[in-house]
Amino acid sequence: MPDPFTLAGDVQWSDYRIAVDFVMKEDGPVTLMGRIDSADVFKDGKALWPSGYVLSIQSDGKWTLSASQYKVPTKQLASGTMTIGAGKWHHAELSFKGTRISAVCDGKVLASVSDTAHAKGMFALGTAWSRAQFDNLAVTGD
């Protein structure tokens, strides 16, 4: 079964930035996704995320930036660890400019990579069946 997420935006968006404040209420990740070009996770319920770029931040500080695609192994673009925790508000951003994908949390650049798997698509916010709150969502063109 796919993890829960909320999908919005326009399938034609290409260069944009997603910014959001979040707080984790328990163990489990918060996830920002962009350039979603297909939500095929609902075809068989085996994929965790739709086809696009996925920034997942865990409550223990581990994070990953991946390219996800239906029935194709997830391609990890970058990963690391930062100081974070449940019960505290944080600010995350995921941005797209040409082939450049950048991830930021609390003002610190987590990753800036180049990838061509997804050129345009919608955005989403999600969790992994854990509780989290989101606030101050902004999606702007770059």
Helices and strands as residue ranges (DSSP letters): E 5-8, E 16-24, E 30-38, H 41-44, E 51-57, E 62-69, E 72-81, E 89-97, E 100-105, E 108-114, E 122-127, E 132-141
